[in-house]
Every structure is written in structure tokens, then in C-alpha cells.
Amino acid sequence: MTALRSLLEGSIDYAGLFPPAGLELEPALRQYAAYLNGEQSWALGRFVIPVARLAELEASAEGLMPRQPSDRAWRLTTLAGLDTAGDARTVGEFNCRHAADRAPAVAADAIEAKAETVAAVDRLLGSVPDYIQTYVEIPIAQDPTLLVEEIAHHGARAKVRTGGVTAAGFPATADLARFIRVCAEAHVPFKATAGLHHPLRGDYRLTYAPYSPHGRMFGFLNVFLAAAYARDGLEDAGLQHLLEETSPSAIQVTDDGITWQGRRLDLAAIRRAREQVVISFGSCSFTEPMGELAALGFLQ
């Protein structure tokens, strides 16, 4: 499992507060704490929460957050509102409180916000101090090269929306492939969000509601492999083919590498991709993606 773990370690940012799960804060926090203590905690990343709910988190998670230095600290990624500078100050104050001796071990070390133009990206990144890692969610229906280059200029990271609770929320495969390739070429790491509950491309229910409509969804394994192959030089046509891959038998995973269509990634290439191209994906479920990986035979 070494290669798969290298590809997916710390990759799932738990977004249980958001649709289609839509949990209340306390149950979502309890789930996160349980996942951190579980056998599959190696795949768990940050807890996703709006900046405006940080104070509520402190009250709700008082007895859940670790306090001992030997415990695994909680990491949060925060969603900014319209006042990005004010939200960044709130995040900084939160971190100062939790840096105190014997304070709960938690850090909000990332902030996410949206921007649709080069000027908006510049304003946004100018309002957040460098010590907070910023992810800028950008549109990808048009060529995002200039937006990604501006993100690179600031040393920040990109964010892409890969789905939603309606079919209209999913980008075209060609647009997603282009975004991944542009990020790889610009050396801009990215995270993905929405619609990535399943390992492989396929038709799935769009929500957990009874009689939910189905839609064609991207797989998180497809996206992470596409990022790794883009870092390895695969062009848009090949990336599109990989993002559309539906067969688990087309992907061979061994301890020392992953192969798709006869093209192999060794451990060094996989690790470089995780450091330089793809960081994480948001999911309102942790058990669903991990359970499906196991059911497909990728986990042993």
C-alpha cells in the first residue's frame, strides 16, 4: 500500500458541515475526532469550517480537541467570507489563543476564498498574511492560465470546484484537465472540492436524499493521478482520458509505484506530485471514499 498511501496520505479534508451531508457542528467534530483516532487516519487532512464559526467550534469541541503534545493536533482549513482581511485577523487571533501553554492543540493553518479575475486574486492575496496558507478558488470554464500565474506570483495555492449537488455543478472534463495541467506547469499546488466522494469516475447519486438524481461524477483517484501524470508531462488529451477512466483494473497499484495505460509512476514521482501539484480534496464523508477504495481492492 506504500504507493497508494503516498498518493493519498492526508488528502481528505473533512467537510461534514456541507452538503450533501450537512451535519450540525458538534456531530461533525465528533466524527473528525473519531476518524483521527481510527486505523485509516493516515488519509485524513483538515477539518473544513467557515471562519465565522471558529468561536462556535471552540465552544463545541472543548472536550474533544487534544491537549497533550504527543497527541495529533487538529488542523483546520477555514472558508473566508467577503471581508478576507478581517477573516485573516480572526484566524490569526484563533491561532494565538491555541498557541498558549495547555491550550487545545488545534491550528487553522489555511484559508480559502474565491476570486474570478486577476485583479481580484491580487487583492485577495494582498489581504492575507504570508503565514496563513491561502487557497484561491477560481473558475475554469475559460483558460485559467492568467489566474494561476497570478496565484503563483504570490506563492499561494489554487482551488477548483469539481462538482456539486446538481449536474450543472460539474465542470467539463476538458476544462478540469486543462486546469490540472496549467497548475502543474506553473508549479501551483491545488486542492479540489465538491463531488469527489468516489475513487473513480462514474454515475452516482448526487445527494444522500431518497430518489436523488444521478450524475456523472469525477473520482478523486482520477484527479490525483491526473495531477501526478501532469507533473510527469502528460498532455491534455491524456489527462482527459485519465479523468474519464472508470475501470479499477486499468490502474495497477504496487508498493513501489502506480501504472495506468502502461505508464508508470514511481514513489518519487508520486511524492513530488503531492508536494508540488495536488494537496487535498474536500469531502463531506470520510468513510465513503475510504470504504470504496477498499471495496475496489486498492486497500489491503
Buried (B, 14 or more C-beta within 10 A) or exposed (E): EEBBBBBBBBBBBBBBBBBBBEBEBBEBBBBBBEBBEBEBEEBBBBBBBBBEBBEEBBEBBEEBBBEEEEEEBBBBBBBBEEEBBEBBBBBBEBBEEBEEEEEBBBBBBBBBBBBEEBEBBBEBBEBBEEEBBBBBBBBBEEEBBBBBBBBBBBEBBBBBBBBBBEEEBBBEBBBBBBBBBBBBBBEBBBBBBBBBBBBBBBEBBBBBEEEEEEBBBBBBBBBBBBBBBBBBEBEBEBBBBBBBBEEBEEBEBEEEBBBBEEEBBBBEBBBBBBEBBBBBBBBBBBEBBBBBBEEBEBBE
